[in-house]
Amino acid sequence: MSAPVSLEKDINMRLRPLLPLLLLFFTACVPTPIPADTGIEGSVTIGPMCPVARVNNPCPDKPYQATIMVLIKDQRKVTQFQTDANGYFHVALAPGEYILHPESPNVMPHSNDIQVSVVRGQYTRVDVSYDSGIR
């Protein structure tokens, strides 16, 4: 009966020095939580919507439901989101520098990438404009 206790004691003594390393390893693998009060928000519009805008018949840009990819500087994807039907978005992101890459199913509509800085404790306003290609 003394052999199992001795074996258990031997295993415990060998593993004990590794416990801090294992704890560090597993906590490093847990993603850092994103603060709920930090990120980006804004709207997406598309225009022009008419070939010619006139004083008596204005042709304002319209909200656009779009998919936007969020990248970091080395072009790695952080996340992707879709705006609502009114073009609005509200996305939590950790503080840092990002590139918003508005996606498009074809050549048009088109929008350029946007660099954005996210600061802890606030939502950074970003407005994205798509070119409809209508001329």
Sequence and secondary structure as in RCSB ss.txt:
>XXXX:A:sequence
MSAPVSLEKDINMRLRPLLPLLLLFFTACVPTPIPADTGIEGSVTIGPMCPVARVNNPCPDKPYQATIMVLIKDQ
RKVTQFQTDANGYFHVALAPGEYILHPESPNVMPHSNDIQVSVVRGQYTRVDVSYDSGIR
>XXXX:A:secstr
 HHHHHHHHHHHHHHGGGHHHHHHHHHHTS     TT EEEEEEEEE  SSS  SSS    EE   EEEEE TTS
 EEEEEE  TTSEEEEE  SEEEEEEE  SSSSSB   EEEEE TTSEEEEEEEEE    
